[in-house]
Amino acid sequence: KVFHGNEIVLNLYSKLAFCLPGIFQFLSGSSVETNITSHIALTQDTPGDLKLVVKDCNNLLGGFKVNLQNG
C-alpha cells in the first residue's frame, strides 16, 4: 500500500574529478558529471511496518571533461 501524497522526488547532482598519480597522471583534472532523479515513497505492508521504497531511478549523464597534461 502506497500512501498517496507521500512521494518524494530526490534529485542528486554529482561530479567525479580525477587526480591520478603515476602513468595515469595525464588524465588528472578530467571529470564526469551526472544527474540522478529518483521517486521515493513510504509504504506499509502490515501495521507498524513502514518501508521507504525507491520507485524508479533515472540517470542522466551530464558530460565528460578530459584534460590532457603536456608531456
C-alpha positions in Angstrom: 0.0 0.0 0.0 1.4 3.4 -1.0 0.3 6.4 0.9 -1.0 9.0 -1.5 0.8 12.3 -1.3 3.8 10.9 0.4 6.0 10.7 -2.6 9.4 12.5 -2.6 11.4 13.3 -5.7 15.1 13.2 -5.0 17.5 14.9 -7.4 21.2 14.4 -7.0 23.9 16.1 -9.0 27.4 14.6 -8.8 30.7 15.4 -10.3 33.6 13.0 -10.2 37.0 14.6 -10.7 40.2 12.5 -11.3 43.5 13.2 -9.6 45.7 10.2 -10.6 49.3 9.5 -9.9 52.0 7.8 -11.9 51.4 6.8 -15.5 47.8 7.9 -15.4 48.7 11.5 -14.4 47.9 12.7 -17.9 44.2 12.3 -17.0 44.3 14.4 -13.9 41.8 17.2 -13.9 39.3 15.2 -16.0 35.8 14.9 -14.7 32.4 13.2 -15.3 29.1 14.8 -14.3 25.7 13.1 -13.8 22.2 13.9 -12.6 20.2 11.2 -10.8 16.4 11.5 -10.2 14.6 9.1 -8.0 11.0 8.9 -6.8 10.8 7.7 -3.2 7.6 6.6 -1.5 6.5 5.5 2.0 4.7 2.1 2.1 3.2 -0.1 4.8 2.6 -3.9 4.3 1.4 -4.5 7.9 0.6 -2.1 10.7 3.8 -0.7 12.2 5.9 -1.9 9.3 6.9 1.3 7.4 9.2 1.0 4.4 10.9 3.6 2.3 10.8 2.4 -1.4 12.7 3.7 -4.4 10.0 3.6 -7.2 12.3 4.4 -10.1 15.7 5.9 -10.7 16.8 7.8 -13.8 20.4 8.7 -14.5 21.3 11.5 -17.0 25.0 11.7 -17.9 25.8 15.4 -17.9 29.1 15.2 -19.8 32.8 14.4 -19.8 35.6 16.8 -19.5 39.0 15.5 -20.4 42.2 17.5 -19.6 45.3 16.1 -21.1 48.5 17.3 -19.5 51.5 18.4 -21.6 54.2 15.8 -22.0 
